[in-house]
Amino acid sequence: MKHIGLLCSGGDSPGMNCAIRAVVRSSLYHGRQVTGIKRGYAGLLRGEFQNMNLSSVGNIIQRGGTVLQTSRSPEFMKPEFRKKAVSIMKAQGIEGLVVIGGDGSFNGAMSLWTEHQFPVVGIPGTIDNDISNTEYTIGFDTAVQTAIEAVDRIRDTAHSHARTFLVEVMGRNSSSIALKVGVCTGAENVLLPHDKVNHQKIVDDIQRGIARGKESSIIIVAEGPTAGRSYEIQQVLKDMYHMDTHVVILGHIQRGGSPAANDRFIASQMGNMAVDALLAGKYPVVTVVQNGKVMLTDLANCTTKADHNFTEYQTLAQTLSI
Ligand code: F6P
């Protein structure tokens, strides 16, 4: 394989640039050509190509987002567009593709392989940490750290005014961000995406805290399928329990910022391993973390969502905040 293509797809995550850098530098190290594809599968269908050289990835290791940009492409879900994508890549001389993204992006990659035998390797990049068969996805640690810093600031003002805050974190149906942030910020409660909210328990916990002299309460709310869920919870607490709470939705702040050490380190290893896999003819695969080690697994193992929903962390957060 002489020519590798590379794209990011789905929501961006801090550390994607480290993976891009590793793919480009590893390919060039082995004397291969690399083409960056702008704006994910949508850009691929428009032939948005950029030849990557050593300097194309200089000074990006510390930058959040993705220099190649990204997109969500509904078109790519249709076979005729995937067929078109393969002919566009072949016309460009691209012989193998590295896809940095989440499970949806991997489904697109899988179809390129099953329908056209086009060589693909996936690198898990999403703040949600929700891809099957990998313990880690690039961006998770940075997003968690960003959320922790935000909650710490909210705690300062919550304490000063003796208030309760509902802080909503990203992650869609994944509990990973909410649980880790909850434990690490001493939250009084963590509401998971599919939890049927027990308002009475929230109220009881808060009142018990007040009775023992607590000046503030933080409840971490996992956003679930639709962001803004915290406002409904706030309304019920007000209408039925006469309890005033404040809502903060952290939103896309969690997606930006300079990648943390873990994201840089894992992304660098994964980018390098992805190129080695393509050059060794090992595809379709994904670079994953299993038992704390970066390794390869079949792409078919990583095309579904996995919620690292360890409810024991929910109990831990509550136990430690009594
Ligand atoms: O999948 C990553 C993620 O940040 C989710 O946590 C969030 O629900 C979603 O993307 C937001 O997507 P968008 O940026 O397209 O609104």
Residues whose N, C-alpha, C, O or C-beta is under 5 A from the ligand:
A	BS01	F6P	G11 D128 M170 G171 R172
